[in-house]
Amino acid sequence: MKVLIVSPRPLLREEFVQGLPLGWGLDAVPSAEEALKSLNDSRPDLVVTDLVLPGMSGISLLQQISRVLDPPPGTVLVTPSVVDA
């Protein structure tokens, strides 16, 4: 399985990388633009993306990916959480 992780948050990308099973292909990028560029090199089976990204929303990214890849990959949309102090 190939997984593409898209998040501007380095800690979130690292946590996903550490949590994936051994042997899975992985590409972790900080922006939607880099995610779209990476599609030329690999075809992910799953895209995990933040809802809020610099320059383009996670939803817009997923729409563009679905236009490029047929069938589109599975998706997980991550939303930022806010903890009250």
C-alpha positions in Angstrom: 0.0 0.0 0.0 1.2 3.5 -0.9 0.2 6.4 1.4 0.5 10.1 0.7 0.4 12.3 3.8 -0.1 16.1 3.3 0.2 18.4 6.2 2.1 21.6 6.9 2.6 20.4 10.5 5.9 18.4 10.8 4.8 16.7 14.0 1.6 15.3 12.4 3.5 14.1 9.4 6.1 12.4 11.7 3.3 10.8 13.8 1.7 9.3 10.7 5.0 8.0 9.4 5.8 6.3 12.7 2.3 4.7 12.9 2.3 3.0 9.5 3.1 -0.7 9.2 6.5 -1.7 7.9 6.6 -2.2 4.1 4.0 0.4 3.2 5.2 3.0 0.7 5.1 6.5 2.1 5.4 10.1 0.8 4.9 12.9 3.3 4.8 16.5 2.0 3.9 19.9 3.6 1.7 21.4 0.9 -1.0 20.6 -1.7 1.3 21.8 -4.5 4.0 19.3 -3.5 1.3 16.6 -3.2 0.1 17.2 -6.8 3.8 17.1 -8.0 4.3 13.8 -6.2 1.5 12.2 -8.2 3.8 12.0 -11.2 6.2 9.7 -9.3 3.8 7.5 -7.4 0.1 6.6 -7.4 -1.1 6.5 -3.7 -3.7 4.1 -2.6 -4.5 6.4 0.3 -4.2 10.2 0.8 -4.2 11.6 4.3 -4.5 15.4 4.2 -5.1 18.3 6.5 -8.3 20.2 5.8 -6.4 23.4 6.2 -3.3 23.7 3.9 -1.4 26.7 2.7 -2.6 27.9 -0.7 -5.3 25.3 -1.2 -7.7 23.5 1.0 -7.6 19.8 1.6 -10.9 19.4 -0.1 -9.7 21.2 -3.2 -6.6 19.0 -3.2 -8.7 15.9 -3.1 -10.9 17.2 -5.9 -7.8 17.8 -8.1 -6.4 14.3 -7.2 -9.7 12.7 -8.3 -9.4 14.4 -11.7 -5.9 13.1 -12.2 -6.2 9.5 -10.8 -8.9 7.1 -11.9 -10.0 5.5 -9.8 -9.2 8.0 -7.0 -7.4 6.8 -3.9 -9.0 6.4 -0.5 -8.9 9.5 1.5 -8.7 10.6 5.2 -9.3 14.3 5.9 -7.7 15.5 9.2 -9.1 18.6 10.9 -7.1 20.7 13.4 -8.2 20.3 17.0 -8.3 23.1 19.6 -8.0 22.3 23.3 -9.3 24.8 25.8 -6.9 25.5 28.6 
